[in-house]
C-alpha cells in the first residue's frame, strides 16, 4: 500500500525541479513587470522599474544571494529606514555580472512615480509594499530570470524554464 501511495504522489507531481523553479522570479524589461512563480504556478505580477538603458539591467539567469530589511545605501551613506534612502524597505540581491548580490537587486523605492519606467542604474525597483511581500516569499538560493521579451509571463516561463527543465531531465 505504501508503494501505491508513493507512486500516486509521484505521478501527479508537476514536472519541475525545485532548484530551477520553486520559487522562481522573472523580470521582463520589455514590459517593466516582475512575475513570481511558486510550484510552477504564476502567483503574482508586479510593475517595476528597470535600467535607464538596456545595458544597465543585465539579462540572464541569476541566483538570489542576499536579502536585507531596511537596507543601508552605501553610495550616499543613508541609513536604512531613512525616507531619503532610494532603496526603500527591502533588498533582494542577485549575483549578476559576477557580483555578490550587493550591486544588483530588487528593492523598494522612495520614488514610487518611477515604477513602470526605464530609470534605474541597473536594479529593479518595486513599490515598497510589493517588495516586502516578495521578500517574504523568495528565499536565498531562488532563481531570477531577467529577459527582454514581448511574450506573456506564462510563455516566457514555458520557453526558458520548462525547456531548461526538460533538458536537465533527459
VMD Tcl script that draws the C-alpha trace (Angstrom):
set ca {
  {0.00 0.00 0.00}
  {2.85 2.40 0.76}
  {4.30 1.81 -2.70}
  {0.97 2.67 -4.34}
  {0.65 5.94 -2.41}
  {4.20 6.91 -3.26}
  {3.62 6.09 -6.93}
  {0.38 8.08 -6.98}
  {2.09 11.07 -5.40}
  {4.97 10.96 -7.88}
  {2.72 10.53 -10.88}
  {0.65 13.67 -10.17}
  {3.54 15.93 -9.15}
  {4.32 18.75 -11.59}
  {7.31 18.20 -13.89}
  {9.73 20.75 -12.45}
  {12.74 20.63 -10.21}
  {12.76 22.87 -7.12}
  {16.30 24.12 -7.69}
  {15.17 25.61 -11.00}
  {11.61 26.71 -10.48}
  {10.43 26.75 -6.88}
  {10.02 29.63 -6.26}
  {11.07 31.47 -9.39}
  {11.12 35.16 -10.37}
  {11.01 36.53 -13.91}
  {11.60 40.19 -14.71}
  {10.66 41.35 -18.18}
  {12.44 44.56 -19.18}
  {10.20 44.93 -22.25}
  {7.11 45.37 -20.05}
  {8.73 46.51 -16.78}
  {6.97 43.77 -14.87}
  {8.04 41.10 -12.40}
  {6.34 37.72 -12.09}
  {6.53 35.43 -9.08}
  {6.06 31.69 -9.72}
  {5.66 29.14 -6.95}
  {5.43 25.39 -7.55}
  {5.24 26.10 -11.27}
  {2.23 28.42 -10.94}
  {2.11 32.14 -11.69}
  {1.21 33.70 -8.33}
  {1.79 37.47 -8.71}
  {2.70 40.07 -11.33}
  {4.09 43.42 -10.15}
  {5.02 46.59 -12.04}
  {8.71 47.51 -11.66}
  {11.29 49.97 -12.96}
  {14.39 48.76 -14.75}
  {17.59 50.26 -16.16}
  {17.59 53.64 -17.89}
  {19.39 51.88 -20.77}
  {19.22 48.26 -21.91}
  {22.76 47.60 -20.75}
  {22.19 48.71 -17.15}
  {19.88 45.87 -16.08}
  {21.62 42.63 -17.13}
  {19.66 39.80 -18.72}
  {20.16 36.16 -17.84}
  {19.55 33.61 -15.12}
  {20.83 34.59 -11.68}
  {20.62 33.44 -8.06}
  {19.27 35.39 -5.09}
  {22.24 35.69 -2.73}
  {21.42 38.49 -0.26}
  {18.31 39.78 1.49}
  {18.08 42.80 3.77}
  {15.34 44.69 5.60}
  {15.76 48.47 5.62}
  {18.97 48.28 3.57}
  {21.75 50.77 4.06}
  {22.56 52.91 0.97}
  {26.35 52.88 0.79}
  {26.82 55.32 -2.10}
  {25.42 58.25 -0.14}
  {25.76 56.96 3.43}
  {21.98 56.87 4.03}
  {20.81 54.52 6.80}
  {18.04 52.00 6.28}
  {14.59 53.29 7.10}
  {15.50 56.89 6.24}
  {12.89 58.45 3.89}
  {15.78 59.70 1.71}
  {17.04 56.13 1.17}
  {16.39 55.24 -2.51}
  {16.46 51.50 -1.72}
  {13.18 51.56 0.17}
  {12.25 48.95 2.73}
  {13.77 45.74 1.29}
  {16.71 44.50 -0.78}
  {16.74 41.17 -2.65}
  {20.19 40.93 -4.22}
  {21.27 38.61 -7.02}
  {24.63 37.62 -8.49}
  {24.54 39.38 -11.89}
  {27.82 40.03 -13.69}
  {29.82 38.05 -11.13}
  {28.77 40.26 -8.23}
  {27.80 39.08 -4.77}
  {24.20 40.34 -4.62}
  {25.10 43.74 -3.21}
  {25.26 45.57 -6.56}
  {22.19 44.28 -8.41}
  {18.89 43.67 -6.70}
  {15.16 44.05 -6.46}
  {14.42 46.80 -3.99}
  {11.79 49.25 -2.84}
  {11.97 52.92 -3.67}
  {11.38 56.37 -2.26}
  {10.31 57.41 -5.78}
  {7.12 55.44 -6.45}
  {6.39 57.52 -9.57}
  {9.40 55.82 -11.23}
  {7.71 52.40 -11.24}
  {6.89 51.21 -14.75}
  {9.71 53.21 -16.32}
  {13.26 52.65 -17.55}
  {15.05 54.83 -14.99}
  {17.29 52.82 -12.67}
  {21.05 52.41 -12.65}
  {20.58 48.66 -13.14}
  {18.48 47.48 -10.23}
  {14.84 46.51 -10.31}
  {12.70 48.98 -8.36}
  {9.39 47.98 -6.85}
  {6.76 49.56 -4.65}
  {7.78 49.08 -1.01}
  {4.68 47.05 -0.09}
  {5.18 44.73 -3.07}
  {8.89 44.15 -2.49}
  {8.07 43.40 1.16}
  {5.62 40.69 0.01}
  {8.19 39.27 -2.40}
  {10.90 39.40 0.28}
  {8.89 37.05 2.49}
  {8.30 34.56 -0.33}
  {11.67 34.42 -2.11}
  {14.44 32.56 -0.26}
  {18.15 32.96 -0.74}
  {19.10 30.48 -3.45}
  {15.98 31.09 -5.55}
  {16.49 31.85 -9.23}
  {15.67 35.08 -11.05}
  {15.47 35.26 -14.83}
  {15.73 38.70 -16.43}
  {14.59 38.91 -20.04}
  {13.54 41.40 -22.65}
  {10.71 39.58 -24.36}
  {7.34 40.62 -25.77}
  {5.64 37.38 -24.73}
  {3.42 36.99 -21.66}
  {4.94 35.51 -18.50}
  {3.48 32.03 -18.96}
  {5.06 31.85 -22.42}
  {8.39 33.13 -21.07}
  {8.25 30.57 -18.26}
  {7.49 27.82 -20.76}
  {10.23 28.99 -23.14}
  {13.04 29.48 -20.63}
  {12.24 27.41 -17.56}
  {10.38 24.33 -18.74}
  {12.73 23.96 -21.71}
  {15.70 24.00 -19.30}
  {13.98 21.50 -17.01}
  {13.24 19.09 -19.86}
  {16.87 19.34 -20.96}
  {18.10 18.55 -17.42}
  {15.74 15.58 -17.06}
  {16.95 13.91 -20.30}
}
mol new
graphics top color blue
foreach p $ca { graphics top sphere $p radius 0.5 }
foreach p [lrange $ca 0 end-1] q [lrange $ca 1 end] { graphics top cylinder $p $q radius 0.2 }
display resetview
